[in-house]
Amino acid sequence: AHNRLWATVRDALRPYGKIERVENLLNVGWADCLYCFKGRSGVIELKYTPAWPARAATPLWLRDLTPAQVLNLEDWQRAGMGAWLLVQVGDEYLLLRPATALAVLDRCLSRDGLYMNAAVKAKGSFPTIQIMRAILGNQNS
């Protein structure tokens, strides 16, 4: 599923510039993707989970989201680059800033909380245009 998400992201965003998958076994927490679109560069961490928790009030838990990954996103954001967590939950996509990624790591946000804090939220097809607008619109300041 994670590889399918990467393939979807790559195919959707590659026409807008450069996006590469990063496999870095030496640097724990390194984001999955590095991009540069119209002079805007950044990183994207990809996460997939098949479904929301059964109760809407239950916080989303991404068991493979690590503190090192969130710290890496925060570090890149502080350095002036774009830094994002892209979560696919079933057929929904959420593009999250590092502060929201930290809340996900701490298991603080339910579905409604994530919807309210997402830079992009979409159901069904991959939200290419909305994601590009978010990435090009700011460096998540």
C-alpha positions in Angstrom: 0.0 0.0 0.0 2.9 2.4 0.8 4.4 1.7 -2.6 1.1 2.3 -4.3 0.8 5.6 -2.5 4.3 6.6 -3.7 3.5 5.6 -7.3 0.3 7.7 -7.1 2.2 10.7 -5.8 5.0 10.3 -8.3 2.8 10.0 -11.3 0.5 12.9 -10.2 3.2 15.4 -9.2 6.1 14.6 -11.6 4.7 16.7 -14.5 5.1 19.8 -12.2 8.8 19.4 -11.6 11.1 17.0 -9.9 10.0 14.5 -7.2 12.2 11.6 -6.0 11.8 8.8 -3.6 14.5 8.8 -0.9 15.7 5.6 0.6 18.1 6.5 3.4 19.0 3.7 5.7 21.7 5.8 7.5 19.6 8.8 8.4 16.7 7.6 10.5 13.6 9.7 10.0 14.4 11.0 6.6 11.2 11.8 4.6 10.1 9.5 1.8 10.1 12.1 -1.0 12.2 15.1 -2.0 10.6 17.6 -4.5 11.3 20.8 -6.3 8.4 22.5 -8.2 8.8 26.0 -9.7 11.7 26.7 -7.4 9.9 25.5 -4.3 11.7 22.6 -2.6 10.7 20.3 0.3 10.1 16.9 1.7 7.0 14.7 2.0 6.5 11.9 4.4 4.0 9.3 3.1 1.7 7.3 5.4 -1.1 4.9 4.5 -3.7 3.2 6.7 -6.6 1.2 5.4 -9.4 2.8 7.5 -10.3 5.4 10.1 -10.9 4.2 13.7 -14.4 2.7 14.2 -15.4 5.7 16.4 -15.1 9.2 14.9 -13.8 10.6 18.2 -11.0 8.1 18.4 -7.6 9.7 17.4 -6.0 8.4 14.3 -2.9 6.3 15.1 -0.3 5.8 12.4 1.8 3.1 13.9 4.7 3.6 11.6 4.9 7.4 12.1 8.0 7.9 14.3 9.3 10.8 16.4 12.3 11.0 14.1 10.2 11.5 11.1 8.2 14.3 12.6 11.4 15.9 13.9 12.8 15.7 10.4 9.8 17.5 9.0 10.0 20.2 11.7 13.7 20.7 11.0 13.2 21.1 7.3 10.4 23.6 7.9 12.6 25.6 10.2 15.2 25.7 7.5 12.7 27.3 5.1 11.7 24.3 3.0 8.3 22.8 2.5 7.7 19.9 4.8 4.5 17.8 4.7 2.9 14.6 5.9 0.7 13.1 3.3 -1.7 10.5 4.8 -4.0 8.2 2.8 -6.8 6.8 4.9 -8.7 4.4 2.7 -9.8 6.5 -0.3 -9.1 9.8 1.5 -6.0 12.0 1.3 -4.9 14.5 3.9 -1.9 16.9 3.5 -0.6 17.9 6.9 1.9 20.5 8.1 4.6 19.4 10.6 2.7 20.8 13.7 -0.3 18.6 12.7 2.0 15.6 12.1 3.2 16.1 15.7 -0.4 16.0 16.9 -1.0 12.8 14.9 2.2 11.3 16.5 0.9 12.2 19.9 -2.5 10.7 19.0 -4.3 14.0 19.7 -6.5 14.4 16.6 -9.7 12.6 15.7 -11.0 12.6 12.2 -12.7 16.0 12.6 -9.6 17.4 14.1 -7.5 16.2 11.2 -10.1 17.6 8.7 -9.9 21.0 10.4 -6.1 21.1 10.5 -5.4 19.6 7.0 -3.9 21.9 4.3 -5.6 19.6 1.8 -8.4 17.0 2.4 -10.0 15.1 -0.4 -11.9 11.9 -1.0 -11.7 9.7 -4.1 -9.2 10.6 -6.7 -5.8 12.0 -5.7 -6.0 15.8 -5.2 -3.1 16.8 -7.4 -4.2 20.4 -8.0 -5.0 21.1 -4.4 -1.7 19.6 -3.3 0.2 21.7 -5.8 -1.6 24.8 -4.7 -0.6 24.1 -1.0 3.0 23.4 -1.9 3.4 26.4 -4.2 1.3 28.7 -2.1 3.6 28.7 0.9 6.4 26.9 2.5 4.1 26.0 5.4 5.0 29.1 7.5 
